[in-house]
Amino acid sequence: MHNLSREPLGKYISQLYRKSSSVLSKKFSKYGIGYGQYMFLIVLYKQDGINQEEISERLNIYKGTTARAIKKLEEAGFVKRCRDEKDKRAYKVYLTDKAKDIEEEFFNILDEWDNELVKGITEEEILQTIEVLKSICNNQSTNWEE
């Protein structure tokens, strides 16, 4: 049975994703950073020198996706991979000077977009929305994909 009392939540999540993808792709293109790569830089700006598996866990994405994104960032000169001394099978990922040099501008772009998204919305509503979205993300079922 259809729930006709409200519009599908996915419609708005998709719309926000597409618009964010478009805007941030344009903003980051001057640095050679693709939309699919910026989130990896955020993780590394917060904690440099973690391994690819930890990055995947923090972003809740597949290891293969992380490996491809890190490879692109490495080719663009934003990160370097070094063998993990404790686990020779793993690589730790470090920001390069090139990435460190753009950190302030990088976060300014994200802040500007975030401010644009929340114009006219109270801080309380923003915090509530974040909590609701976290709950939605936590409700995701991997069994649903099977």
Backbone as numpy.savetxt, mean C-alpha at the origin, in Angstrom:
# Nx Ny Nz CAx CAy CAz Cx Cy Cz
-31.47 -14.07 -1.83 -32.30 -12.91 -1.83 -31.42 -11.66 -1.83
-31.78 -10.69 -2.61 -31.02 -9.45 -2.72 -31.32 -8.51 -1.57
-30.28 -7.82 -1.12 -30.46 -6.80 -0.09 -30.62 -5.47 -0.81
-31.86 -5.10 -1.13 -32.14 -3.89 -1.90 -32.19 -2.64 -1.04
-32.02 -2.78 0.27 -32.12 -1.63 1.16 -30.89 -0.73 1.09
-29.81 -1.21 0.49 -28.60 -0.39 0.36 -27.83 -0.76 -0.89
-26.98 0.15 -1.30 -26.13 -0.12 -2.46 -24.99 -1.04 -2.05
-24.42 -1.77 -3.00 -23.30 -2.66 -2.66 -22.08 -1.88 -2.17
-21.52 -2.33 -1.08 -20.33 -1.71 -0.51 -19.17 -1.73 -1.50
-19.04 -2.84 -2.22 -17.95 -2.99 -3.18 -17.93 -1.90 -4.24
-19.09 -1.38 -4.57 -19.18 -0.30 -5.56 -18.32 0.89 -5.14
-18.42 1.27 -3.88 -17.70 2.44 -3.39 -16.22 2.15 -3.14
-15.94 0.94 -2.68 -14.55 0.55 -2.49 -13.84 0.53 -3.84
-14.50 -0.02 -4.85 -13.94 -0.07 -6.20 -13.74 1.33 -6.77
-14.72 2.18 -6.59 -14.64 3.55 -7.10 -13.47 4.29 -6.44
-13.32 4.15 -5.15 -12.23 4.79 -4.42 -10.88 4.24 -4.87
-10.80 2.93 -5.05 -9.56 2.30 -5.51 -9.17 2.82 -6.90
-10.13 2.86 -7.82 -9.82 3.29 -9.19 -9.36 4.74 -9.23
-10.06 5.60 -8.50 -9.69 7.01 -8.50 -8.34 7.22 -7.82
-8.11 6.55 -6.71 -6.82 6.65 -6.02 -5.70 6.15 -6.91
-5.96 5.05 -7.60 -4.97 4.50 -8.52 -4.60 5.51 -9.59
-5.59 6.14 -10.16 -5.37 7.12 -11.22 -4.60 8.34 -10.71
-5.06 8.91 -9.62 -4.43 10.12 -9.07 -3.00 9.85 -8.61
-2.82 8.80 -7.82 -1.49 8.53 -7.28 -0.52 8.05 -8.35
-1.01 7.35 -9.35 -0.14 6.96 -10.47 0.44 8.19 -11.15
-0.40 9.17 -11.38 0.07 10.42 -12.01 1.06 11.14 -11.12
0.76 11.24 -9.84 1.63 11.97 -8.90 2.99 11.29 -8.73
2.99 9.96 -8.66 4.23 9.23 -8.42 5.02 8.96 -9.70
4.39 9.15 -10.86 5.07 8.84 -12.12 6.33 9.69 -12.32
6.35 10.89 -11.78 7.54 11.74 -11.94 8.76 11.15 -11.23
8.52 10.23 -10.30 9.62 9.56 -9.61 9.92 8.18 -10.20
9.06 7.73 -11.11 9.22 6.39 -11.65 8.66 5.32 -10.74
7.71 5.71 -9.90 7.07 4.78 -8.97 5.66 4.48 -9.48
5.36 3.22 -9.69 4.03 2.83 -10.13 3.07 2.76 -8.96
1.78 2.81 -9.27 0.76 2.76 -8.22 0.89 1.50 -7.37
1.21 0.39 -8.00 1.31 -0.86 -7.27 2.56 -0.98 -6.41
3.44 0.01 -6.47 4.69 -0.07 -5.72 4.73 0.85 -4.50
3.90 1.88 -4.50 4.04 2.88 -3.45 3.78 2.30 -2.05
2.87 1.34 -1.94 2.55 0.79 -0.62 3.74 0.04 -0.03
4.59 -0.51 -0.87 5.78 -1.20 -0.39 6.77 -0.20 0.20
6.85 0.96 -0.43 7.72 2.01 0.11 7.21 2.49 1.46
5.90 2.60 1.61 5.34 3.03 2.90 5.80 2.08 4.01
5.70 0.78 3.75 6.12 -0.21 4.75 7.59 -0.03 5.08
8.42 0.17 4.07 9.85 0.31 4.30 10.21 1.64 4.95
9.47 2.68 4.64 9.71 3.95 5.34 9.41 3.80 6.83
8.44 2.97 7.15 8.10 2.75 8.56 9.11 1.84 9.24
9.61 0.83 8.51 10.62 -0.07 9.07 11.51 -0.59 7.95
12.62 0.06 7.80 13.59 -0.31 6.78 14.30 -1.60 7.18
14.66 -2.40 6.19 15.47 -3.58 6.46 14.71 -4.81 6.90
13.44 -4.90 6.55 12.69 -6.12 6.86 12.71 -7.02 5.63
12.37 -8.29 5.82 12.43 -9.19 4.67 11.12 -9.15 3.88
11.18 -9.72 2.69 10.03 -9.68 1.78 8.81 -10.37 2.37
9.02 -11.43 3.12 7.89 -12.14 3.73 7.17 -11.23 4.73
7.94 -10.49 5.52 7.33 -9.56 6.48 6.54 -8.47 5.76
7.08 -8.01 4.64 6.38 -6.99 3.85 5.05 -7.55 3.37
5.07 -8.78 2.85 3.85 -9.43 2.37 2.82 -9.55 3.49
3.28 -9.95 4.67 2.37 -10.10 5.80 1.75 -8.77 6.20
2.55 -7.72 6.23 2.03 -6.41 6.64 1.01 -5.85 5.65
1.21 -6.17 4.39 0.29 -5.68 3.36 -0.82 -6.68 3.05
-0.70 -7.88 3.62 -1.68 -8.94 3.40 -1.82 -9.26 1.90
-0.67 -9.45 1.27 -0.66 -9.80 -0.16 0.28 -10.98 -0.40
0.15 -11.56 -1.57 0.94 -12.73 -1.92 2.43 -12.40 -2.05
3.25 -13.39 -1.69 4.70 -13.21 -1.75 5.19 -12.91 -3.17
4.55 -13.52 -4.16 4.94 -13.28 -5.55 4.71 -11.84 -5.97
3.62 -11.26 -5.50 3.32 -9.86 -5.79 4.38 -8.97 -5.16
4.75 -9.29 -3.93 5.80 -8.52 -3.25 7.12 -8.64 -3.99
7.47 -9.84 -4.40 8.74 -10.05 -5.11 8.80 -9.22 -6.39
7.71 -9.20 -7.15 7.68 -8.42 -8.40 7.79 -6.92 -8.12
7.07 -6.45 -7.12 7.10 -5.01 -6.80 8.48 -4.60 -6.30
9.08 -5.41 -5.46 10.42 -5.10 -4.93 11.43 -5.11 -6.07
11.28 -6.05 -7.00 12.19 -6.09 -8.15 12.09 -4.80 -8.96
10.88 -4.31 -9.19 10.71 -3.06 -9.94 11.30 -1.88 -9.18
11.08 -1.84 -7.87 11.64 -0.76 -7.06 13.17 -0.83 -7.04
13.70 -2.04 -7.05 15.15 -2.22 -7.09 15.71 -1.74 -8.43
15.04 -2.12 -9.51 15.47 -1.68 -10.85 15.42 -0.17 -11.00
14.47 0.47 -10.31 14.32 1.92 -10.36 15.27 2.62 -9.38
15.98 1.84 -8.57 16.97 2.41 -7.66 16.44 2.87 -6.31
15.23 2.45 -5.94 14.65 2.88 -4.67 14.95 1.94 -3.51
15.22 0.68 -3.81 15.53 -0.29 -2.76 16.70 -1.16 -3.20
17.31 -1.79 -2.22 18.31 -2.82 -2.50 17.98 -4.03 -1.64
18.24 -5.19 -2.19 17.98 -6.44 -1.47 19.32 -7.02 -1.04
19.38 -7.47 0.20 20.57 -8.13 0.73 20.15 -9.43 1.39
20.99 -10.44 1.26 20.69 -11.73 1.89 20.54 -11.53 3.39
19.55 -12.21 3.94 19.32 -12.18 5.38 20.40 -13.05 6.03
21.14 -12.48 6.97 22.22 -13.22 7.64 21.69 -14.43 8.41
20.48 -14.31 8.95 19.91 -15.40 9.75 19.25 -16.47 8.89
18.78 -16.09 7.72 18.09 -17.02 6.82 18.59 -16.75 5.40
19.53 -17.54 4.95 20.18 -17.31 3.65 19.22 -17.44 2.47
18.05 -18.00 2.70 17.06 -18.11 1.62 16.29 -16.81 1.43
16.32 -15.97 2.45 15.51 -14.74 2.43 16.36 -13.51 2.12
15.68 -12.48 1.67 16.32 -11.19 1.42 15.72 -10.14 2.34
16.58 -9.28 2.86 16.10 -8.09 3.57 16.10 -6.97 2.55
15.15 -6.07 2.69 14.98 -4.99 1.73 15.28 -3.67 2.43
16.14 -2.88 1.81 16.56 -1.60 2.37 16.29 -0.47 1.39
15.90 0.67 1.93 15.72 1.86 1.12 17.09 2.39 0.71
17.18 2.90 -0.50 18.41 3.54 -0.96 18.34 5.03 -0.65
19.45 5.72 -0.88 19.46 7.17 -0.70 18.43 7.84 -1.60
18.24 7.28 -2.79 17.25 7.83 -3.72 15.86 7.83 -3.09
15.50 6.74 -2.42 14.20 6.66 -1.76 14.14 7.59 -0.56
15.22 7.65 0.19 15.26 8.51 1.38 15.16 9.98 0.99
15.72 10.32 -0.16 15.70 11.72 -0.62 14.30 12.21 -0.96
13.41 11.30 -1.33 12.05 11.73 -1.72 11.01 11.46 -0.62
11.44 10.98 0.52 10.49 10.57 1.57 9.52 11.68 1.95
10.01 12.88 2.19 9.12 13.96 2.61 8.10 14.29 1.52
8.57 14.40 0.28 7.67 14.70 -0.82 6.67 13.55 -1.05
7.15 12.34 -0.91 6.33 11.14 -1.05 5.14 11.19 -0.09
5.43 11.45 1.19 4.35 11.49 2.17 3.48 12.74 2.03
4.04 13.81 1.51 3.23 15.00 1.22 2.16 14.68 0.18
2.53 13.92 -0.84 1.56 13.52 -1.87 0.44 12.69 -1.24
0.81 11.72 -0.42 -0.20 10.87 0.23 -1.09 11.69 1.16
-0.49 12.61 1.90 -1.27 13.46 2.81 -2.23 14.36 2.05
-1.76 14.94 0.95 -2.62 15.81 0.14 -3.82 15.04 -0.40
-3.59 13.83 -0.89 -4.68 13.02 -1.42 -5.64 12.62 -0.29
-5.08 12.22 0.84 -5.90 11.85 1.98 -6.77 13.04 2.42
-6.18 14.22 2.47 -6.94 15.43 2.85 -8.04 15.73 1.84
-7.77 15.48 0.58 -8.78 15.69 -0.46 -9.96 14.73 -0.25
-9.65 13.50 0.09 -10.69 12.49 0.28 -11.60 12.78 1.46
-11.06 13.41 2.49 -11.84 13.59 3.72 -12.37 15.02 3.90
-12.32 15.80 2.84 -12.86 17.16 2.93 -14.31 17.12 3.38
-14.64 17.95 4.37 -16.02 18.04 4.83 -16.45 16.91 5.76
-15.53 16.07 6.14 -15.84 14.94 7.02 -15.15 15.19 8.36
-15.87 14.98 9.45 -15.30 15.25 10.77 -14.25 14.20 11.12
-13.37 14.56 12.04 -12.34 13.63 12.51 -12.98 12.38 13.10
-14.07 12.55 13.82 -14.77 11.41 14.41 -15.29 10.47 13.31
-15.85 11.03 12.26 -16.35 10.21 11.15 -15.20 9.49 10.44
-14.08 10.18 10.30 -12.91 9.57 9.65 -12.43 8.37 10.47
-12.27 8.57 11.77 -11.80 7.48 12.64 -12.78 6.32 12.65
-14.07 6.62 12.65 -15.09 5.57 12.62 -15.02 4.80 11.30
-14.85 5.52 10.21 -14.75 4.88 8.89 -13.54 3.96 8.84
-12.42 4.42 9.38 -11.21 3.59 9.40 -11.47 2.31 10.18
-12.12 2.42 11.33 -12.42 1.23 12.13 -13.35 0.27 11.40
-14.35 0.81 10.72 -15.27 -0.03 9.95 -14.52 -0.73 8.82
-13.68 0.00 8.11 -12.91 -0.61 7.02 -11.96 -1.69 7.54
-11.35 -1.46 8.69 -10.50 -2.49 9.30 -11.31 -3.75 9.58
-12.51 -3.56 10.12 -13.39 -4.71 10.41 -13.76 -5.45 9.13
-14.06 -4.70 8.09 -14.39 -5.32 6.81 -13.21 -6.13 6.30
-12.01 -5.56 6.39 -10.81 -6.28 5.94 -10.60 -7.54 6.78
-10.85 -7.45 8.07 -10.70 -8.62 8.94 -11.75 -9.69 8.66
-12.88 -9.29 8.10 -13.95 -10.24 7.78 -13.69 -11.01 6.49
-12.71 -10.58 5.73 -12.45 -11.26 4.46 -12.15 -12.73 4.73
-12.77 -13.56 3.96 -12.59 -14.99 4.14 -11.83 -15.56 2.96
-10.72 -16.23 3.25 -9.99 -16.87 2.16 -10.79 -18.03 1.58
-11.70 -18.60 2.37 -12.54 -19.70 1.88 -13.46 -19.23 0.77
-13.82 -17.96 0.76 -14.73 -17.41 -0.23 -14.13 -17.54 -1.63
-12.80 -17.45 -1.72 -12.12 -17.49 -3.02 -12.13 -18.88 -3.63
-12.31 -19.89 -2.83 -12.22 -21.28 -3.31 -13.44 -21.68 -4.10
